[in-house]
Amino acid sequence: MQLLHYFSIALLSVALLLTAYNPVLAQRVKQPRDVIEAYRVCNRFQQLMAEDLDVDRAYEETFAKDPARRRAIAIADGEFGDVDFTKVDNATLIAAYKNHMQTLFFTLLLIDPDKSDSSLPPRIDEIYSRGRPDTPEEFRLFADMLKEDVAELRAYLSRDPAAAQRVSQFKSALATKPLVVPNNHLVRSLTSYSKGRVLGEKESYYEIEAYTVIREGSEMKIIGLRFLTLF
């Protein structure tokens, strides 16, 4: 009788152990609304980019709307060099940032991973050898050139068969592989965002795959994108 009692306890222990470690039996984690909406806005960015690789369109719908924050994002992530941006207006700065982001997308799709970038035509190669502006006046000219660069790179990508194929594959991946909200761990917000003055020290944000997302008013909005992680 005592042996049967010990055997029953052992069976119960094994059952509890299996329940604790069996992913099928384990309870799924319920994510906060902010996390679900953060994944939604990131997937929306990818959906828009999958349609026509138009950064301006995707940015306007999914990035933060506050003008001061947009300005801070452009300065923090634009890699524009040491310029006195107090003398550069918002429209010029933000447009330059969007065009800079567009050239980054095109660059990563343009270069054949099996070849060196020395195979690029001289005119395209000039875009990447150009220096950064040092003054507000130079920056305004630089912003105009970025707009022209985007047009030239887009045209080149459509003409080059290998590059066009990489573009097609990238767009297909964005369209068919959406980011999935995890159900095995809780996605927690962070603070002390380190990039410029985009956020205050105590303002919270989420890292969602390649994206950084915040709540802005009633919506979740993107404030940063890590290109190499996305690709």
C-alpha positions as CSV (number, residue, x, y, z in Angstrom):
1,M,0.0,0.0,0.0
2,Q,2.8,2.4,0.9
3,L,4.6,1.5,-2.4
4,L,1.4,2.4,-4.3
5,H,1.3,5.7,-2.5
6,Y,4.9,6.6,-3.5
7,F,4.2,5.4,-7.1
8,S,1.2,7.8,-7.3
9,I,3.3,10.7,-6.0
10,A,6.0,10.0,-8.6
11,L,3.4,9.9,-11.4
12,L,2.0,13.2,-10.2
13,S,5.5,14.8,-10.1
14,V,6.2,13.6,-13.7
15,A,2.9,15.0,-14.9
16,L,3.6,18.4,-13.3
17,L,7.1,18.4,-14.8
18,L,5.8,17.7,-18.3
19,T,3.1,20.4,-17.9
20,A,5.7,22.9,-16.9
21,Y,8.0,22.3,-19.9
22,N,5.6,21.2,-22.6
23,P,5.2,24.2,-24.9
24,V,1.8,22.9,-26.0
25,L,0.5,22.7,-22.5
26,A,2.2,25.9,-21.3
27,Q,0.0,29.0,-21.1
28,R,0.5,31.5,-23.8
29,V,1.7,35.0,-22.9
30,K,-0.8,37.7,-23.5
31,Q,1.0,40.8,-24.8
32,P,-0.1,44.4,-23.8
33,R,-2.1,46.4,-26.4
34,D,0.9,48.6,-27.0
35,V,3.0,45.6,-28.1
36,I,0.3,44.3,-30.5
37,E,-0.1,47.7,-32.0
38,A,3.7,48.2,-32.3
39,Y,3.9,45.0,-34.3
40,R,1.0,46.2,-36.4
41,V,2.7,49.5,-37.3
42,C,6.0,47.8,-38.2
43,N,4.2,45.3,-40.4
44,R,2.4,48.2,-42.1
45,F,5.7,49.9,-42.9
46,Q,6.9,46.6,-44.5
47,Q,3.6,46.2,-46.4
48,L,3.9,49.7,-47.8
49,M,7.6,49.2,-48.7
50,A,6.8,45.9,-50.4
51,E,4.4,47.7,-52.8
52,D,6.8,50.2,-54.3
53,L,9.9,50.7,-52.0
54,D,8.7,54.3,-51.4
55,V,10.2,55.4,-48.1
56,D,8.4,58.8,-48.2
57,R,5.0,57.1,-48.3
58,A,5.8,54.5,-45.7
59,Y,7.4,57.1,-43.4
60,E,4.4,59.5,-43.6
61,E,2.0,56.8,-42.5
62,T,4.0,54.9,-39.9
63,F,6.6,57.3,-38.3
64,A,6.1,59.7,-35.5
65,K,4.1,62.8,-36.5
66,D,5.4,65.3,-34.0
67,P,7.6,67.9,-35.9
68,A,10.1,68.3,-33.1
69,R,10.5,64.5,-32.8
70,R,10.8,64.1,-36.6
71,R,13.5,66.7,-36.6
72,A,15.4,64.9,-33.7
73,I,15.1,61.6,-35.5
74,A,16.6,63.1,-38.7
75,I,19.5,64.6,-36.8
76,A,20.2,61.5,-34.7
77,D,19.9,58.9,-37.6
78,G,20.7,61.0,-40.7
79,E,24.5,60.6,-40.5
80,F,24.7,64.1,-42.0
81,G,28.0,65.2,-40.3
82,D,28.7,68.1,-38.0
83,V,26.3,70.8,-39.2
84,D,24.7,73.6,-37.3
85,F,21.1,72.4,-37.8
86,T,19.7,75.3,-35.9
87,K,20.0,77.1,-39.2
88,V,18.3,74.4,-41.3
89,D,14.5,74.3,-41.5
90,N,12.4,71.3,-40.6
91,A,11.1,70.6,-44.2
92,T,14.7,70.5,-45.6
93,L,16.0,68.4,-42.8
94,I,13.2,65.8,-42.8
95,A,13.1,65.5,-46.6
96,A,16.9,64.9,-46.5
97,Y,16.4,62.2,-43.9
98,K,13.7,60.4,-45.9
99,N,15.9,60.6,-49.1
100,H,18.9,59.4,-47.1
101,M,16.8,56.4,-45.8
102,Q,15.7,55.7,-49.4
103,T,19.3,55.7,-50.7
104,L,20.2,53.2,-47.9
105,F,17.5,50.8,-49.0
106,F,18.6,51.1,-52.6
107,T,22.3,50.7,-51.7
108,L,21.7,47.4,-49.9
109,L,19.8,46.2,-52.9
110,L,22.1,47.6,-55.5
111,I,25.4,45.9,-54.6
112,D,25.7,42.3,-55.7
113,P,26.9,40.3,-52.7
114,D,29.0,38.1,-55.0
115,K,30.8,41.1,-56.5
116,S,32.6,44.2,-55.2
117,D,31.0,47.6,-55.5
118,S,33.7,48.5,-58.0
119,S,31.4,47.1,-60.6
120,L,29.0,50.0,-60.2
121,P,28.9,52.6,-63.0
122,P,31.0,55.7,-62.3
123,R,28.0,58.0,-61.9
124,I,26.4,55.8,-59.3
125,D,29.8,55.3,-57.6
126,E,30.0,59.1,-57.3
127,I,27.0,59.1,-55.0
128,Y,28.8,57.1,-52.4
129,S,32.1,58.9,-52.6
130,R,30.6,62.3,-52.0
131,G,31.6,64.0,-48.8
132,R,29.3,65.2,-46.1
133,P,28.2,68.9,-45.7
134,D,29.9,71.1,-43.2
135,T,27.7,74.2,-43.2
136,P,23.9,74.9,-43.4
137,E,24.4,76.3,-46.9
138,E,26.2,73.1,-48.0
139,F,23.5,71.0,-46.3
140,R,20.8,72.6,-48.4
141,L,22.7,71.8,-51.6
142,F,23.4,68.3,-50.2
143,A,19.6,67.8,-49.6
144,D,18.9,68.7,-53.2
145,M,21.5,66.2,-54.4
146,L,20.0,63.5,-52.3
147,K,16.7,63.9,-54.0
148,E,18.4,63.6,-57.4
149,D,20.3,60.5,-56.1
150,V,17.1,58.8,-55.2
151,A,15.7,59.2,-58.8
152,E,19.0,58.0,-60.3
153,L,19.3,55.0,-58.1
154,R,15.7,53.9,-58.6
155,A,16.2,54.2,-62.4
156,Y,19.4,52.2,-62.2
157,L,17.8,49.4,-60.1
158,S,15.0,49.0,-62.7
159,R,17.6,48.8,-65.6
160,D,20.0,46.3,-64.0
161,P,18.5,42.8,-64.2
162,A,20.4,41.3,-61.2
163,A,19.5,44.3,-59.1
164,A,15.9,44.2,-60.2
165,Q,15.7,40.5,-59.2
166,R,17.1,41.4,-55.7
167,V,14.5,44.1,-55.4
168,S,11.7,41.7,-56.3
169,Q,13.0,39.1,-53.8
170,F,13.2,41.7,-51.0
171,K,9.7,43.1,-51.7
172,S,8.4,39.5,-51.7
173,A,10.0,38.8,-48.4
174,L,8.5,41.9,-46.8
175,A,5.1,41.0,-48.2
176,T,5.0,37.4,-47.2
177,K,6.9,37.3,-43.9
178,P,5.2,39.6,-41.5
179,L,6.6,40.1,-38.0
180,V,4.8,37.8,-35.5
181,V,3.9,38.9,-32.0
182,P,5.7,36.4,-29.7
183,N,3.6,34.3,-27.4
184,N,6.3,32.7,-25.3
185,H,7.7,35.8,-23.6
186,L,6.5,39.2,-22.6
187,V,7.8,42.1,-24.7
188,R,8.7,44.9,-22.2
189,S,9.2,48.6,-22.8
190,L,12.6,50.2,-22.3
191,T,13.7,53.7,-21.3
192,S,16.9,55.8,-21.7
193,Y,16.8,55.9,-25.5
194,S,20.4,56.7,-26.5
195,K,20.0,58.5,-29.8
196,G,20.1,62.3,-29.6
197,R,17.1,64.1,-28.3
198,V,14.4,61.8,-29.8
199,L,13.1,60.8,-26.4
200,G,13.5,62.0,-22.9
201,E,15.4,59.8,-20.5
202,K,12.2,58.4,-18.8
203,E,10.1,58.0,-22.0
204,S,9.4,54.4,-22.8
205,Y,9.8,52.7,-26.2
206,Y,9.8,49.2,-27.7
207,E,12.4,47.4,-29.7
208,I,10.4,45.4,-32.3
209,E,12.8,43.4,-34.5
210,A,14.6,46.1,-36.6
211,Y,12.3,48.9,-35.4
212,T,12.0,51.2,-32.5
213,V,8.4,52.1,-31.6
214,I,6.7,54.5,-29.2
215,R,3.2,55.5,-28.3
216,E,2.4,59.0,-29.7
217,G,-1.0,60.1,-28.7
218,S,-3.5,57.4,-29.5
219,E,-1.2,55.5,-31.9
220,M,2.0,53.5,-31.9
221,K,4.6,55.1,-34.2
222,I,8.1,54.2,-35.5
223,I,11.0,56.4,-34.5
224,G,14.0,54.3,-35.7
225,L,14.9,51.6,-38.1
226,R,18.1,49.4,-38.1
227,F,18.7,48.6,-41.8
228,L,21.1,45.8,-41.5
229,T,18.8,43.9,-39.1
230,L,15.9,44.4,-41.6
231,F,17.9,42.9,-44.4
